[in-house]
Amino acid sequence: MSKTGITVKIIGADGNVFNLLGICRRALRREGRLDLWDEFYKEATSGDYNHALAIIADYFEVGSVNDDDE
């Protein structure tokens, strides 16, 4: 279980870390949880690319851009 329970569709998306962080920010805004952005961003950008991916997976449920919307 992720910290937020929010799903982000990043598998198959442009893998640029800034794009992935933008997807996460939009998801937090959409779910009314933008209060978590500063904490998440600081943690996600405190290491390398693999660290950022791990933090994204800690905070969000990771899905594919090819997943059907429910």
CHARMM internal coordinates of N, CA and C (Angstrom, degrees):
IC EDIT
DIST 1 N 1 CA 1.4568
DIST 1 CA 1 C 1.5246
ANGL 1 N 1 CA 1 C 108.77
DIST 1 C 2 N 1.3112
ANGL 1 CA 1 C 2 N 115.39
DIHE 1 N 1 CA 1 C 2 N 134.55
DIST 2 N 2 CA 1.4613
ANGL 1 C 2 N 2 CA 120.79
DIHE 1 CA 1 C 2 N 2 CA 179.09
DIST 2 CA 2 C 1.5257
ANGL 2 N 2 CA 2 C 110.64
DIHE 1 C 2 N 2 CA 2 C -82.80
DIST 2 C 3 N 1.3218
ANGL 2 CA 2 C 3 N 116.10
DIHE 2 N 2 CA 2 C 3 N 167.14
DIST 3 N 3 CA 1.4624
ANGL 2 C 3 N 3 CA 121.13
DIHE 2 CA 2 C 3 N 3 CA 179.93
DIST 3 CA 3 C 1.5204
ANGL 3 N 3 CA 3 C 112.36
DIHE 2 C 3 N 3 CA 3 C -64.52
DIST 3 C 4 N 1.3496
ANGL 3 CA 3 C 4 N 117.28
DIHE 3 N 3 CA 3 C 4 N -31.27
DIST 4 N 4 CA 1.4637
ANGL 3 C 4 N 4 CA 119.87
DIHE 3 CA 3 C 4 N 4 CA -175.48
DIST 4 CA 4 C 1.5274
ANGL 4 N 4 CA 4 C 113.51
DIHE 3 C 4 N 4 CA 4 C -107.11
DIST 4 C 5 N 1.3193
ANGL 4 CA 4 C 5 N 117.50
DIHE 4 N 4 CA 4 C 5 N -27.10
DIST 5 N 5 CA 1.4653
ANGL 4 C 5 N 5 CA 120.62
DIHE 4 CA 4 C 5 N 5 CA -173.84
DIST 5 CA 5 C 1.5158
ANGL 5 N 5 CA 5 C 112.85
DIHE 4 C 5 N 5 CA 5 C 76.43
DIST 5 C 6 N 1.3167
ANGL 5 CA 5 C 6 N 117.34
DIHE 5 N 5 CA 5 C 6 N 6.04
DIST 6 N 6 CA 1.4584
ANGL 5 C 6 N 6 CA 122.70
DIHE 5 CA 5 C 6 N 6 CA -179.53
DIST 6 CA 6 C 1.5283
ANGL 6 N 6 CA 6 C 108.68
DIHE 5 C 6 N 6 CA 6 C -89.03
DIST 6 C 7 N 1.3307
ANGL 6 CA 6 C 7 N 116.88
DIHE 6 N 6 CA 6 C 7 N 136.45
DIST 7 N 7 CA 1.4543
ANGL 6 C 7 N 7 CA 121.15
DIHE 6 CA 6 C 7 N 7 CA 178.33
DIST 7 CA 7 C 1.5270
ANGL 7 N 7 CA 7 C 110.63
DIHE 6 C 7 N 7 CA 7 C -93.86
DIST 7 C 8 N 1.3306
ANGL 7 CA 7 C 8 N 115.14
DIHE 7 N 7 CA 7 C 8 N 133.67
DIST 8 N 8 CA 1.4672
ANGL 7 C 8 N 8 CA 121.34
DIHE 7 CA 7 C 8 N 8 CA 172.75
DIST 8 CA 8 C 1.5182
ANGL 8 N 8 CA 8 C 107.62
DIHE 7 C 8 N 8 CA 8 C -120.23
DIST 8 C 9 N 1.3125
ANGL 8 CA 8 C 9 N 116.00
DIHE 8 N 8 CA 8 C 9 N 134.89
DIST 9 N 9 CA 1.4626
ANGL 8 C 9 N 9 CA 121.56
DIHE 8 CA 8 C 9 N 9 CA -179.33
DIST 9 CA 9 C 1.5206
ANGL 9 N 9 CA 9 C 108.81
DIHE 8 C 9 N 9 CA 9 C -95.17
DIST 9 C 10 N 1.3370
ANGL 9 CA 9 C 10 N 115.31
DIHE 9 N 9 CA 9 C 10 N 89.57
DIST 10 N 10 CA 1.4596
ANGL 9 C 10 N 10 CA 119.72
DIHE 9 CA 9 C 10 N 10 CA -177.72
DIST 10 CA 10 C 1.5246
ANGL 10 N 10 CA 10 C 113.02
DIHE 9 C 10 N 10 CA 10 C -111.74
DIST 10 C 11 N 1.3179
ANGL 10 CA 10 C 11 N 117.89
DIHE 10 N 10 CA 10 C 11 N -16.86
DIST 11 N 11 CA 1.4638
ANGL 10 C 11 N 11 CA 119.67
DIHE 10 CA 10 C 11 N 11 CA 178.01
DIST 11 CA 11 C 1.5252
ANGL 11 N 11 CA 11 C 107.45
DIHE 10 C 11 N 11 CA 11 C -71.83
DIST 11 C 12 N 1.3064
ANGL 11 CA 11 C 12 N 116.14
DIHE 11 N 11 CA 11 C 12 N 121.12
DIST 12 N 12 CA 1.4552
ANGL 11 C 12 N 12 CA 121.36
DIHE 11 CA 11 C 12 N 12 CA -177.39
DIST 12 CA 12 C 1.5190
ANGL 12 N 12 CA 12 C 113.19
DIHE 11 C 12 N 12 CA 12 C 92.36
DIST 12 C 13 N 1.3307
ANGL 12 CA 12 C 13 N 117.05
DIHE 12 N 12 CA 12 C 13 N -5.11
DIST 13 N 13 CA 1.4720
ANGL 12 C 13 N 13 CA 120.69
DIHE 12 CA 12 C 13 N 13 CA 176.82
DIST 13 CA 13 C 1.5201
ANGL 13 N 13 CA 13 C 108.71
DIHE 12 C 13 N 13 CA 13 C -84.27
DIST 13 C 14 N 1.3277
ANGL 13 CA 13 C 14 N 116.55
DIHE 13 N 13 CA 13 C 14 N 166.73
DIST 14 N 14 CA 1.4698
ANGL 13 C 14 N 14 CA 121.49
DIHE 13 CA 13 C 14 N 14 CA 172.63
DIST 14 CA 14 C 1.5284
ANGL 14 N 14 CA 14 C 106.86
DIHE 13 C 14 N 14 CA 14 C -54.18
DIST 14 C 15 N 1.3218
ANGL 14 CA 14 C 15 N 117.16
DIHE 14 N 14 CA 14 C 15 N 121.64
DIST 15 N 15 CA 1.4514
ANGL 14 C 15 N 15 CA 122.05
DIHE 14 CA 14 C 15 N 15 CA -173.56
DIST 15 CA 15 C 1.5094
ANGL 15 N 15 CA 15 C 116.19
DIHE 14 C 15 N 15 CA 15 C -80.20
DIST 15 C 16 N 1.3266
ANGL 15 CA 15 C 16 N 118.05
DIHE 15 N 15 CA 15 C 16 N 3.66
DIST 16 N 16 CA 1.4592
ANGL 15 C 16 N 16 CA 120.68
DIHE 15 CA 15 C 16 N 16 CA 176.12
DIST 16 CA 16 C 1.5239
ANGL 16 N 16 CA 16 C 108.10
DIHE 15 C 16 N 16 CA 16 C -56.98
DIST 16 C 17 N 1.3256
ANGL 16 CA 16 C 17 N 116.66
DIHE 16 N 16 CA 16 C 17 N 129.50
DIST 17 N 17 CA 1.4615
ANGL 16 C 17 N 17 CA 120.32
DIHE 16 CA 16 C 17 N 17 CA -174.38
DIST 17 CA 17 C 1.5312
ANGL 17 N 17 CA 17 C 111.92
DIHE 16 C 17 N 17 CA 17 C -58.49
DIST 17 C 18 N 1.3148
ANGL 17 CA 17 C 18 N 118.01
DIHE 17 N 17 CA 17 C 18 N -34.54
DIST 18 N 18 CA 1.4621
ANGL 17 C 18 N 18 CA 119.96
DIHE 17 CA 17 C 18 N 18 CA 179.88
DIST 18 CA 18 C 1.5233
ANGL 18 N 18 CA 18 C 111.04
DIHE 17 C 18 N 18 CA 18 C -69.62
DIST 18 C 19 N 1.3130
ANGL 18 CA 18 C 19 N 117.40
DIHE 18 N 18 CA 18 C 19 N -34.40
DIST 19 N 19 CA 1.4561
ANGL 18 C 19 N 19 CA 120.92
DIHE 18 CA 18 C 19 N 19 CA 174.06
DIST 19 CA 19 C 1.5321
ANGL 19 N 19 CA 19 C 110.30
DIHE 18 C 19 N 19 CA 19 C -64.51
DIST 19 C 20 N 1.3239
ANGL 19 CA 19 C 20 N 116.85
DIHE 19 N 19 CA 19 C 20 N -44.75
DIST 20 N 20 CA 1.4625
ANGL 19 C 20 N 20 CA 120.86
DIHE 19 CA 19 C 20 N 20 CA -179.56
DIST 20 CA 20 C 1.5248
ANGL 20 N 20 CA 20 C 111.23
DIHE 19 C 20 N 20 CA 20 C -63.48
DIST 20 C 21 N 1.3277
ANGL 20 CA 20 C 21 N 116.68
DIHE 20 N 20 CA 20 C 21 N -41.47
DIST 21 N 21 CA 1.4608
ANGL 20 C 21 N 21 CA 120.03
DIHE 20 CA 20 C 21 N 21 CA 177.23
DIST 21 CA 21 C 1.5244
ANGL 21 N 21 CA 21 C 111.03
DIHE 20 C 21 N 21 CA 21 C -64.48
DIST 21 C 22 N 1.3254
ANGL 21 CA 21 C 22 N 116.83
DIHE 21 N 21 CA 21 C 22 N -35.96
DIST 22 N 22 CA 1.4689
ANGL 21 C 22 N 22 CA 120.54
DIHE 21 CA 21 C 22 N 22 CA 176.68
DIST 22 CA 22 C 1.5130
ANGL 22 N 22 CA 22 C 111.77
DIHE 21 C 22 N 22 CA 22 C -64.69
DIST 22 C 23 N 1.3210
ANGL 22 CA 22 C 23 N 117.03
DIHE 22 N 22 CA 22 C 23 N -39.88
DIST 23 N 23 CA 1.4697
ANGL 22 C 23 N 23 CA 121.07
DIHE 22 CA 22 C 23 N 23 CA 176.60
DIST 23 CA 23 C 1.5262
ANGL 23 N 23 CA 23 C 109.33
DIHE 22 C 23 N 23 CA 23 C -61.15
DIST 23 C 24 N 1.3166
ANGL 23 CA 23 C 24 N 116.07
DIHE 23 N 23 CA 23 C 24 N -42.18
DIST 24 N 24 CA 1.4647
ANGL 23 C 24 N 24 CA 120.33
DIHE 23 CA 23 C 24 N 24 CA 179.30
DIST 24 CA 24 C 1.5233
ANGL 24 N 24 CA 24 C 111.73
DIHE 23 C 24 N 24 CA 24 C -65.68
DIST 24 C 25 N 1.3194
ANGL 24 CA 24 C 25 N 116.58
DIHE 24 N 24 CA 24 C 25 N -42.23
DIST 25 N 25 CA 1.4759
ANGL 24 C 25 N 25 CA 120.06
DIHE 24 CA 24 C 25 N 25 CA 179.58
DIST 25 CA 25 C 1.5328
ANGL 25 N 25 CA 25 C 110.83
DIHE 24 C 25 N 25 CA 25 C -63.03
DIST 25 C 26 N 1.3168
ANGL 25 CA 25 C 26 N 116.25
DIHE 25 N 25 CA 25 C 26 N -43.71
DIST 26 N 26 CA 1.4749
ANGL 25 C 26 N 26 CA 119.31
DIHE 25 CA 25 C 26 N 26 CA 178.65
DIST 26 CA 26 C 1.5289
ANGL 26 N 26 CA 26 C 110.94
DIHE 25 C 26 N 26 CA 26 C -62.95
DIST 26 C 27 N 1.3234
ANGL 26 CA 26 C 27 N 116.99
DIHE 26 N 26 CA 26 C 27 N -37.30
DIST 27 N 27 CA 1.4655
ANGL 26 C 27 N 27 CA 120.56
DIHE 26 CA 26 C 27 N 27 CA 178.65
DIST 27 CA 27 C 1.5258
ANGL 27 N 27 CA 27 C 110.58
DIHE 26 C 27 N 27 CA 27 C -66.12
DIST 27 C 28 N 1.3195
ANGL 27 CA 27 C 28 N 117.23
DIHE 27 N 27 CA 27 C 28 N -42.24
DIST 28 N 28 CA 1.4685
ANGL 27 C 28 N 28 CA 120.08
DIHE 27 CA 27 C 28 N 28 CA 176.99
DIST 28 CA 28 C 1.5212
ANGL 28 N 28 CA 28 C 110.86
DIHE 27 C 28 N 28 CA 28 C -62.72
DIST 28 C 29 N 1.3300
ANGL 28 CA 28 C 29 N 117.47
DIHE 28 N 28 CA 28 C 29 N -42.68
DIST 29 N 29 CA 1.4650
ANGL 28 C 29 N 29 CA 121.25
DIHE 28 CA 28 C 29 N 29 CA 179.04
DIST 29 CA 29 C 1.5286
ANGL 29 N 29 CA 29 C 110.46
DIHE 28 C 29 N 29 CA 29 C -63.00
DIST 29 C 30 N 1.3322
ANGL 29 CA 29 C 30 N 115.83
DIHE 29 N 29 CA 29 C 30 N -45.72
DIST 30 N 30 CA 1.4650
ANGL 29 C 30 N 30 CA 121.33
DIHE 29 CA 29 C 30 N 30 CA -178.72
DIST 30 CA 30 C 1.5378
ANGL 30 N 30 CA 30 C 111.52
DIHE 29 C 30 N 30 CA 30 C -59.37
DIST 30 C 31 N 1.3259
ANGL 30 CA 30 C 31 N 116.58
DIHE 30 N 30 CA 30 C 31 N -35.48
DIST 31 N 31 CA 1.4654
ANGL 30 C 31 N 31 CA 121.38
DIHE 30 CA 30 C 31 N 31 CA -177.42
DIST 31 CA 31 C 1.5236
ANGL 31 N 31 CA 31 C 113.46
DIHE 30 C 31 N 31 CA 31 C -93.71
DIST 31 C 32 N 1.3376
ANGL 31 CA 31 C 32 N 116.40
DIHE 31 N 31 CA 31 C 32 N 5.61
DIST 32 N 32 CA 1.4618
ANGL 31 C 32 N 32 CA 120.03
DIHE 31 CA 31 C 32 N 32 CA 178.63
DIST 32 CA 32 C 1.5234
ANGL 32 N 32 CA 32 C 113.40
DIHE 31 C 32 N 32 CA 32 C 70.48
DIST 32 C 33 N 1.3211
ANGL 32 CA 32 C 33 N 117.42
DIHE 32 N 32 CA 32 C 33 N 28.57
DIST 33 N 33 CA 1.4710
ANGL 32 C 33 N 33 CA 122.16
DIHE 32 CA 32 C 33 N 33 CA -178.04
DIST 33 CA 33 C 1.5258
ANGL 33 N 33 CA 33 C 111.80
DIHE 32 C 33 N 33 CA 33 C -118.79
DIST 33 C 34 N 1.3073
ANGL 33 CA 33 C 34 N 117.43
DIHE 33 N 33 CA 33 C 34 N 27.60
DIST 34 N 34 CA 1.4549
ANGL 33 C 34 N 34 CA 121.46
DIHE 33 CA 33 C 34 N 34 CA -178.48
DIST 34 CA 34 C 1.5353
ANGL 34 N 34 CA 34 C 111.93
DIHE 33 C 34 N 34 CA 34 C -60.81
DIST 34 C 35 N 1.3319
ANGL 34 CA 34 C 35 N 116.83
DIHE 34 N 34 CA 34 C 35 N -16.12
DIST 35 N 35 CA 1.4619
ANGL 34 C 35 N 35 CA 120.94
DIHE 34 CA 34 C 35 N 35 CA 175.84
DIST 35 CA 35 C 1.5314
ANGL 35 N 35 CA 35 C 111.94
DIHE 34 C 35 N 35 CA 35 C -60.63
DIST 35 C 36 N 1.3275
ANGL 35 CA 35 C 36 N 117.98
DIHE 35 N 35 CA 35 C 36 N -21.61
DIST 36 N 36 CA 1.4642
ANGL 35 C 36 N 36 CA 122.03
DIHE 35 CA 35 C 36 N 36 CA 179.94
DIST 36 CA 36 C 1.5261
ANGL 36 N 36 CA 36 C 113.11
DIHE 35 C 36 N 36 CA 36 C -86.39
DIST 36 C 37 N 1.3308
ANGL 36 CA 36 C 37 N 117.67
DIHE 36 N 36 CA 36 C 37 N -8.30
DIST 37 N 37 CA 1.4583
ANGL 36 C 37 N 37 CA 120.87
DIHE 36 CA 36 C 37 N 37 CA -172.69
DIST 37 CA 37 C 1.5299
ANGL 37 N 37 CA 37 C 112.91
DIHE 36 C 37 N 37 CA 37 C -58.62
DIST 37 C 38 N 1.3259
ANGL 37 CA 37 C 38 N 118.97
DIHE 37 N 37 CA 37 C 38 N -50.23
DIST 38 N 38 CA 1.4658
ANGL 37 C 38 N 38 CA 120.97
DIHE 37 CA 37 C 38 N 38 CA -175.78
DIST 38 CA 38 C 1.5280
ANGL 38 N 38 CA 38 C 110.96
DIHE 37 C 38 N 38 CA 38 C -59.87
DIST 38 C 39 N 1.3210
ANGL 38 CA 38 C 39 N 116.76
DIHE 38 N 38 CA 38 C 39 N -45.97
DIST 39 N 39 CA 1.4658
ANGL 38 C 39 N 39 CA 121.70
DIHE 38 CA 38 C 39 N 39 CA 178.46
DIST 39 CA 39 C 1.5337
ANGL 39 N 39 CA 39 C 110.66
DIHE 38 C 39 N 39 CA 39 C -61.22
DIST 39 C 40 N 1.3298
ANGL 39 CA 39 C 40 N 116.03
DIHE 39 N 39 CA 39 C 40 N -48.53
DIST 40 N 40 CA 1.4611
ANGL 39 C 40 N 40 CA 121.01
DIHE 39 CA 39 C 40 N 40 CA -179.21
DIST 40 CA 40 C 1.5311
ANGL 40 N 40 CA 40 C 110.86
DIHE 39 C 40 N 40 CA 40 C -62.15
DIST 40 C 41 N 1.3299
ANGL 40 CA 40 C 41 N 116.91
DIHE 40 N 40 CA 40 C 41 N -48.47
DIST 41 N 41 CA 1.4681
ANGL 40 C 41 N 41 CA 121.41
DIHE 40 CA 40 C 41 N 41 CA -176.93
DIST 41 CA 41 C 1.5230
ANGL 41 N 41 CA 41 C 111.70
DIHE 40 C 41 N 41 CA 41 C -61.44
DIST 41 C 42 N 1.3176
ANGL 41 CA 41 C 42 N 116.50
DIHE 41 N 41 CA 41 C 42 N -44.11
DIST 42 N 42 CA 1.4690
ANGL 41 C 42 N 42 CA 120.66
DIHE 41 CA 41 C 42 N 42 CA 179.85
DIST 42 CA 42 C 1.5264
ANGL 42 N 42 CA 42 C 110.13
DIHE 41 C 42 N 42 CA 42 C -61.12
DIST 42 C 43 N 1.3157
ANGL 42 CA 42 C 43 N 116.48
DIHE 42 N 42 CA 42 C 43 N -44.18
DIST 43 N 43 CA 1.4594
ANGL 42 C 43 N 43 CA 120.48
DIHE 42 CA 42 C 43 N 43 CA -179.71
DIST 43 CA 43 C 1.5342
ANGL 43 N 43 CA 43 C 111.66
DIHE 42 C 43 N 43 CA 43 C -68.70
DIST 43 C 44 N 1.3338
ANGL 43 CA 43 C 44 N 116.73
DIHE 43 N 43 CA 43 C 44 N -43.21
DIST 44 N 44 CA 1.4730
ANGL 43 C 44 N 44 CA 121.26
DIHE 43 CA 43 C 44 N 44 CA -176.76
DIST 44 CA 44 C 1.5181
ANGL 44 N 44 CA 44 C 112.37
DIHE 43 C 44 N 44 CA 44 C -67.53
DIST 44 C 45 N 1.3132
ANGL 44 CA 44 C 45 N 117.70
DIHE 44 N 44 CA 44 C 45 N -29.55
DIST 45 N 45 CA 1.4717
ANGL 44 C 45 N 45 CA 120.82
DIHE 44 CA 44 C 45 N 45 CA -177.08
DIST 45 CA 45 C 1.5204
ANGL 45 N 45 CA 45 C 112.75
DIHE 44 C 45 N 45 CA 45 C -99.29
DIST 45 C 46 N 1.3266
ANGL 45 CA 45 C 46 N 117.67
DIHE 45 N 45 CA 45 C 46 N 12.46
DIST 46 N 46 CA 1.4627
ANGL 45 C 46 N 46 CA 120.80
DIHE 45 CA 45 C 46 N 46 CA -178.03
DIST 46 CA 46 C 1.5230
ANGL 46 N 46 CA 46 C 113.30
DIHE 45 C 46 N 46 CA 46 C -90.13
DIST 46 C 47 N 1.3174
ANGL 46 CA 46 C 47 N 117.04
DIHE 46 N 46 CA 46 C 47 N 8.41
DIST 47 N 47 CA 1.4600
ANGL 46 C 47 N 47 CA 120.33
DIHE 46 CA 46 C 47 N 47 CA -179.64
DIST 47 CA 47 C 1.5097
ANGL 47 N 47 CA 47 C 110.68
DIHE 46 C 47 N 47 CA 47 C -152.72
DIST 47 C 48 N 1.3196
ANGL 47 CA 47 C 48 N 115.66
DIHE 47 N 47 CA 47 C 48 N -155.00
DIST 48 N 48 CA 1.4557
ANGL 47 C 48 N 48 CA 120.71
DIHE 47 CA 47 C 48 N 48 CA -178.76
DIST 48 CA 48 C 1.5334
ANGL 48 N 48 CA 48 C 111.50
DIHE 47 C 48 N 48 CA 48 C -87.58
DIST 48 C 49 N 1.3112
ANGL 48 CA 48 C 49 N 115.65
DIHE 48 N 48 CA 48 C 49 N -174.16
DIST 49 N 49 CA 1.4690
ANGL 48 C 49 N 49 CA 122.51
DIHE 48 CA 48 C 49 N 49 CA -177.57
DIST 49 CA 49 C 1.5288
ANGL 49 N 49 CA 49 C 111.52
DIHE 48 C 49 N 49 CA 49 C -57.76
DIST 49 C 50 N 1.3239
ANGL 49 CA 49 C 50 N 117.05
DIHE 49 N 49 CA 49 C 50 N -45.26
DIST 50 N 50 CA 1.4648
ANGL 49 C 50 N 50 CA 120.17
DIHE 49 CA 49 C 50 N 50 CA -179.40
DIST 50 CA 50 C 1.5257
ANGL 50 N 50 CA 50 C 111.54
DIHE 49 C 50 N 50 CA 50 C -64.09
DIST 50 C 51 N 1.3224
ANGL 50 CA 50 C 51 N 116.19
DIHE 50 N 50 CA 50 C 51 N -35.82
DIST 51 N 51 CA 1.4631
ANGL 50 C 51 N 51 CA 120.42
DIHE 50 CA 50 C 51 N 51 CA 176.02
DIST 51 CA 51 C 1.5275
ANGL 51 N 51 CA 51 C 110.28
DIHE 50 C 51 N 51 CA 51 C -63.42
DIST 51 C 52 N 1.3258
ANGL 51 CA 51 C 52 N 116.48
DIHE 51 N 51 CA 51 C 52 N -43.75
DIST 52 N 52 CA 1.4698
ANGL 51 C 52 N 52 CA 120.46
DIHE 51 CA 51 C 52 N 52 CA 178.72
DIST 52 CA 52 C 1.5264
ANGL 52 N 52 CA 52 C 110.76
DIHE 51 C 52 N 52 CA 52 C -59.38
DIST 52 C 53 N 1.3284
ANGL 52 CA 52 C 53 N 116.99
DIHE 52 N 52 CA 52 C 53 N -43.21
DIST 53 N 53 CA 1.4702
ANGL 52 C 53 N 53 CA 120.26
DIHE 52 CA 52 C 53 N 53 CA 178.67
DIST 53 CA 53 C 1.5255
ANGL 53 N 53 CA 53 C 111.09
DIHE 52 C 53 N 53 CA 53 C -62.72
DIST 53 C 54 N 1.3193
ANGL 53 CA 53 C 54 N 116.53
DIHE 53 N 53 CA 53 C 54 N -40.30
DIST 54 N 54 CA 1.4656
ANGL 53 C 54 N 54 CA 120.23
DIHE 53 CA 53 C 54 N 54 CA 179.03
DIST 54 CA 54 C 1.5250
ANGL 54 N 54 CA 54 C 111.29
DIHE 53 C 54 N 54 CA 54 C -64.13
DIST 54 C 55 N 1.3157
ANGL 54 CA 54 C 55 N 117.35
DIHE 54 N 54 CA 54 C 55 N -40.33
DIST 55 N 55 CA 1.4625
ANGL 54 C 55 N 55 CA 121.12
DIHE 54 CA 54 C 55 N 55 CA 179.47
DIST 55 CA 55 C 1.5285
ANGL 55 N 55 CA 55 C 110.17
DIHE 54 C 55 N 55 CA 55 C -68.30
DIST 55 C 56 N 1.3240
ANGL 55 CA 55 C 56 N 117.32
DIHE 55 N 55 CA 55 C 56 N -40.16
DIST 56 N 56 CA 1.4645
ANGL 55 C 56 N 56 CA 120.27
DIHE 55 CA 55 C 56 N 56 CA 175.58
DIST 56 CA 56 C 1.5283
ANGL 56 N 56 CA 56 C 109.48
DIHE 55 C 56 N 56 CA 56 C -57.60
DIST 56 C 57 N 1.3371
ANGL 56 CA 56 C 57 N 116.74
DIHE 56 N 56 CA 56 C 57 N -44.15
DIST 57 N 57 CA 1.4618
ANGL 56 C 57 N 57 CA 120.54
DIHE 56 CA 56 C 57 N 57 CA 179.71
DIST 57 CA 57 C 1.5283
ANGL 57 N 57 CA 57 C 112.12
DIHE 56 C 57 N 57 CA 57 C -67.59
DIST 57 C 58 N 1.3411
ANGL 57 CA 57 C 58 N 118.03
DIHE 57 N 57 CA 57 C 58 N -27.59
DIST 58 N 58 CA 1.4682
ANGL 57 C 58 N 58 CA 121.03
DIHE 57 CA 57 C 58 N 58 CA 175.84
DIST 58 CA 58 C 1.5270
ANGL 58 N 58 CA 58 C 111.60
DIHE 57 C 58 N 58 CA 58 C -70.22
DIST 58 C 59 N 1.3137
ANGL 58 CA 58 C 59 N 116.08
DIHE 58 N 58 CA 58 C 59 N -38.71
DIST 59 N 59 CA 1.4594
ANGL 58 C 59 N 59 CA 121.02
DIHE 58 CA 58 C 59 N 59 CA -174.99
DIST 59 CA 59 C 1.5267
ANGL 59 N 59 CA 59 C 113.92
DIHE 58 C 59 N 59 CA 59 C -88.46
DIST 59 C 60 N 1.3349
ANGL 59 CA 59 C 60 N 117.15
DIHE 59 N 59 CA 59 C 60 N -26.88
DIST 60 N 60 CA 1.4626
ANGL 59 C 60 N 60 CA 120.87
DIHE 59 CA 59 C 60 N 60 CA -171.36
DIST 60 CA 60 C 1.5204
ANGL 60 N 60 CA 60 C 111.74
DIHE 59 C 60 N 60 CA 60 C -131.02
DIST 60 C 61 N 1.3313
ANGL 60 CA 60 C 61 N 114.69
DIHE 60 N 60 CA 60 C 61 N 155.82
DIST 61 N 61 CA 1.4553
ANGL 60 C 61 N 61 CA 121.46
DIHE 60 CA 60 C 61 N 61 CA 166.97
DIST 61 CA 61 C 1.5248
ANGL 61 N 61 CA 61 C 105.33
DIHE 60 C 61 N 61 CA 61 C -81.91
DIST 61 C 62 N 1.3108
ANGL 61 CA 61 C 62 N 116.71
DIHE 61 N 61 CA 61 C 62 N 127.98
DIST 62 N 62 CA 1.4626
ANGL 61 C 62 N 62 CA 120.85
DIHE 61 CA 61 C 62 N 62 CA -174.96
DIST 62 CA 62 C 1.5212
ANGL 62 N 62 CA 62 C 110.18
DIHE 61 C 62 N 62 CA 62 C -97.46
DIST 62 C 63 N 1.3279
ANGL 62 CA 62 C 63 N 115.09
DIHE 62 N 62 CA 62 C 63 N 127.39
DIST 63 N 63 CA 1.4500
ANGL 62 C 63 N 63 CA 121.65
DIHE 62 CA 62 C 63 N 63 CA 178.08
DIST 63 CA 63 C 1.5181
ANGL 63 N 63 CA 63 C 111.27
DIHE 62 C 63 N 63 CA 63 C -126.40
DIST 63 C 64 N 1.3052
ANGL 63 CA 63 C 64 N 115.20
DIHE 63 N 63 CA 63 C 64 N 177.40
DIST 64 N 64 CA 1.4619
ANGL 63 C 64 N 64 CA 122.47
DIHE 63 CA 63 C 64 N 64 CA -178.80
DIST 64 CA 64 C 1.5289
ANGL 64 N 64 CA 64 C 110.47
DIHE 63 C 64 N 64 CA 64 C -101.36
DIST 64 C 65 N 1.3159
ANGL 64 CA 64 C 65 N 115.30
DIHE 64 N 64 CA 64 C 65 N 146.97
DIST 65 N 65 CA 1.4625
ANGL 64 C 65 N 65 CA 119.09
DIHE 64 CA 64 C 65 N 65 CA 175.76
DIST 65 CA 65 C 1.5325
ANGL 65 N 65 CA 65 C 110.64
DIHE 64 C 65 N 65 CA 65 C -63.88
DIST 65 C 66 N 1.3167
ANGL 65 CA 65 C 66 N 117.21
DIHE 65 N 65 CA 65 C 66 N -17.66
DIST 66 N 66 CA 1.4770
ANGL 65 C 66 N 66 CA 121.55
DIHE 65 CA 65 C 66 N 66 CA 179.71
DIST 66 CA 66 C 1.5169
ANGL 66 N 66 CA 66 C 113.20
DIHE 65 C 66 N 66 CA 66 C -89.38
DIST 66 C 67 N 1.3565
ANGL 66 CA 66 C 67 N 117.61
DIHE 66 N 66 CA 66 C 67 N -4.51
DIST 67 N 67 CA 1.4610
ANGL 66 C 67 N 67 CA 120.55
DIHE 66 CA 66 C 67 N 67 CA 177.73
DIST 67 CA 67 C 1.5221
ANGL 67 N 67 CA 67 C 109.76
DIHE 66 C 67 N 67 CA 67 C -66.25
DIST 67 C 68 N 1.3118
ANGL 67 CA 67 C 68 N 116.88
DIHE 67 N 67 CA 67 C 68 N 138.98
DIST 68 N 68 CA 1.4626
ANGL 67 C 68 N 68 CA 120.96
DIHE 67 CA 67 C 68 N 68 CA 176.36
DIST 68 CA 68 C 1.5100
ANGL 68 N 68 CA 68 C 109.49
DIHE 67 C 68 N 68 CA 68 C -70.67
DIST 68 C 69 N 1.3259
ANGL 68 CA 68 C 69 N 116.64
DIHE 68 N 68 CA 68 C 69 N 140.34
DIST 69 N 69 CA 1.4668
ANGL 68 C 69 N 69 CA 120.67
DIHE 68 CA 68 C 69 N 69 CA 174.79
DIST 69 CA 69 C 1.5134
ANGL 69 N 69 CA 69 C 108.24
DIHE 68 C 69 N 69 CA 69 C -69.02
DIST 69 C 70 N 1.3306
ANGL 69 CA 69 C 70 N 113.76
DIHE 69 N 69 CA 69 C 70 N 141.71
DIST 70 N 70 CA 1.4655
ANGL 69 C 70 N 70 CA 118.80
DIHE 69 CA 69 C 70 N 70 CA -178.40
DIST 70 CA 70 C 1.4961
ANGL 70 N 70 CA 70 C 111.87
DIHE 69 C 70 N 70 CA 70 C -90.44
END
COOR INIT
IC SEED 1 N 1 CA 1 C
IC BUILD
